[in-house]
Amino acid sequence: MNWTIIATLGLLLLSNVVMTFAWYGHLKLQQMGISTNWPLIVVILFSWGIAFFEYLLMVPANRIGFAENGGPFSLIQLKVIQEVVTLTVFTVFVTVFFKNEHLHWNHFVSFIMLVFAVYFAFMKVD
């Protein structure tokens, strides 16, 4: 496997883990009673502070992976990969940290459709 594929996918995975904590971690903190009384602006700044590190990973992932920079992926392929990684990371996050959330059959069907989205995004069209 090409190092640019490994680097791109690894950075996308890490950036999405950080992003998920930035976007949804404050909800877990609220459930735990830690951020219950935080004003909304503090919650936003807290999330932005975490999201900064997401950008430190996402931007290099896209630059390394982009075909015009010598990477193996088109912009559309990068976006489809990123969306699949995001939903995968989010699903793991929700099932681990939010025990009241449950996966149902329709969620699995949507994941199967994402696999088809990846297939079609990478399909060679001449």
C-alpha positions as CSV (number, residue, x, y, z in Angstrom):
1,M,0.0,0.0,0.0
2,N,1.2,3.5,-0.9
3,W,2.4,5.6,2.1
4,T,0.2,8.5,0.9
5,I,-2.9,6.3,1.2
6,I,-1.9,5.2,4.7
7,A,-1.0,8.8,5.8
8,T,-4.2,10.2,4.3
9,L,-6.5,7.6,5.9
10,G,-4.7,7.8,9.2
11,L,-4.9,11.6,9.4
12,L,-8.5,11.5,8.3
13,L,-9.3,9.0,11.0
14,L,-7.5,11.0,13.7
15,S,-9.0,14.3,12.6
16,N,-12.5,12.8,12.7
17,V,-11.9,11.4,16.2
18,V,-10.9,14.9,17.4
19,M,-13.8,16.5,15.4
20,T,-16.3,14.2,17.0
21,F,-15.1,15.1,20.5
22,A,-15.3,18.8,19.5
23,W,-18.8,18.6,18.2
24,Y,-20.4,16.1,20.6
25,G,-18.0,15.9,23.6
26,H,-19.6,18.8,25.3
27,L,-22.9,16.9,25.3
28,K,-21.3,14.1,27.3
29,L,-19.8,16.7,29.6
30,Q,-23.3,18.1,30.1
31,Q,-24.6,14.6,30.9
32,M,-21.9,14.2,33.4
33,G,-22.8,17.5,35.0
34,I,-19.5,19.1,34.2
35,S,-20.7,21.7,31.6
36,T,-24.3,22.0,32.7
37,N,-24.0,25.7,33.8
38,W,-21.5,26.8,31.0
39,P,-22.8,29.7,28.9
40,L,-23.3,28.8,25.3
41,I,-20.3,31.0,24.3
42,V,-18.0,29.0,26.6
43,V,-19.3,25.7,25.0
44,I,-18.6,27.1,21.6
45,L,-15.1,28.3,22.5
46,F,-14.4,24.9,24.1
47,S,-15.5,23.1,21.0
48,W,-13.5,25.5,18.7
49,G,-10.4,24.9,20.9
50,I,-10.7,21.2,20.2
51,A,-11.6,21.7,16.5
52,F,-8.4,23.6,16.0
53,F,-6.5,20.3,16.4
54,E,-8.9,18.7,14.0
55,Y,-7.8,21.2,11.4
56,L,-4.1,20.4,12.1
57,L,-4.9,16.9,11.0
58,M,-7.5,17.4,8.3
59,V,-5.7,19.9,6.2
60,P,-2.6,17.8,5.8
61,A,-4.7,14.7,5.1
62,N,-6.3,16.5,2.2
63,R,-3.1,18.0,0.9
64,I,-1.3,14.6,1.0
65,G,-4.2,12.7,-0.5
66,F,-5.2,15.1,-3.3
67,A,-4.2,13.8,-6.7
68,E,-3.0,17.2,-7.9
69,N,-0.4,17.2,-5.1
70,G,0.8,13.7,-6.0
71,G,-1.8,11.8,-3.8
72,P,-4.0,9.0,-5.0
73,F,-7.4,10.6,-4.5
74,S,-9.6,13.1,-6.4
75,L,-11.5,15.7,-4.3
76,I,-14.7,13.8,-4.6
77,Q,-13.0,10.6,-3.4
78,L,-11.5,12.4,-0.5
79,K,-14.9,13.8,0.5
80,V,-16.6,10.4,0.3
81,I,-13.8,8.8,2.3
82,Q,-14.1,11.6,4.9
83,E,-17.9,11.2,5.2
84,V,-17.6,7.4,5.7
85,V,-14.9,7.9,8.3
86,T,-16.9,10.6,10.1
87,L,-20.0,8.4,10.3
88,T,-18.0,5.4,11.4
89,V,-16.2,7.4,14.1
90,F,-19.5,9.0,15.2
91,T,-21.2,5.6,15.5
92,V,-18.5,4.2,17.7
93,F,-18.5,7.4,19.8
94,V,-22.2,7.3,20.3
95,T,-22.3,3.6,21.2
96,V,-19.4,4.0,23.7
97,F,-20.3,7.3,25.3
98,F,-24.0,7.6,25.0
99,K,-25.6,4.4,26.3
100,N,-29.1,5.6,25.7
101,E,-28.5,5.8,21.9
102,H,-29.1,2.5,20.1
103,L,-28.4,1.3,16.5
104,H,-31.4,0.0,14.6
105,W,-31.8,-1.8,11.3
106,N,-32.2,1.5,9.3
107,H,-28.8,2.6,10.5
108,F,-27.2,-0.6,9.2
109,V,-29.0,0.0,5.9
110,S,-27.6,3.5,5.7
111,F,-24.1,2.2,6.3
112,I,-24.5,-0.4,3.5
113,M,-25.5,2.5,1.2
114,L,-22.3,4.3,2.3
115,V,-20.3,1.3,1.1
116,F,-22.1,1.7,-2.3
117,A,-21.3,5.4,-2.2
118,V,-17.6,4.6,-1.8
119,Y,-17.8,1.9,-4.6
120,F,-19.4,4.4,-7.0
121,A,-17.0,7.2,-6.1
122,F,-14.0,5.0,-6.9
123,M,-15.6,3.3,-10.0
124,K,-13.6,3.9,-13.1
125,V,-15.7,5.8,-15.7
126,D,-14.2,6.2,-19.1
